[in-house]
Amino acid sequence: MTERTYSFDRHHPTSPAGKTTSETNVILVPQLEMVYNRAARIIQRAWRTHVDTAVFKHLKKLVSFHNQGDPRLLLRFINPAEADILDAASGALIRFRLGGPTYPPNIYFKIYTRAPIVDMCASSPKDYTQLKKPASSQINNGRLMINDGDDHSGWYQRVENNGWRILSCKISMFEDPITQDTNVKKIQFHHCKIQRRQDVARKKKIRKIEWMRKMYAEGLLHSHTEHGKTTERMMDSLEQIGPDSVSEQEVDELLAWTKALNFDEYISEWRNLGTSKCCIVNS
């Protein structure tokens, strides 16, 4: 690019045509600078967009595998101390995800297990620090013991302590906000197996409803039957009453009405994305 500088001599005798040309040149200098600066900003913005897209595609490609890799071998490179205590009978697998508050995103990993786990304290939750032997008058009086102060305070509450951990040697896990938030997450674990199954079904139903609400807000969820306002009435009832006002059959019918992505297939695809093989031993 050649830079040209124009000057205007007010005392030099020129013709009217020459004077007009000189004044025009003086005016064109800042206009050319504005055009060049604008062109430079466009090129820089396009280049940054290209670089950011290329980085994201590269990171996405790293975690776009399905059920591949030995979890013990992968964990040996990530955390050798935990790889030594990973039992083959635990059915453990590692799941990788992209996340973080800044861009480019970081890679996070989390260890899951497909084998059944028995939590002895969760099977019989109580306040183990306040247990005391009842007196004889409380046992041999022919009456039922009533504990008015049993409000479940101090009861054992299950904490997974297995959140998403950052896959980076530059940032400590104790400094990452996502790791800290997911580690202290508490899950309601009922001691009754039937109640746990009902809780799982309810959570699945709520996730379906939240997924449909998001699609409805983005204009992707519409009814394709002759009852055109069924979707709107259902969404209004969700906003006013809550997820308990909609039955599971209505949720399934609403999903069948749409031409969007199936929720169950979406969840299955999402759970298998970026996961290693299961290390369970098949006899």
Summary of the structure (lengths in Angstrom):
residues: 283
radius of gyration: 32.5
end to end distance: 72.8
largest distance: 126.3
contacts: 599
relative contact order: 0.11
helix: 48%
strand: 8%
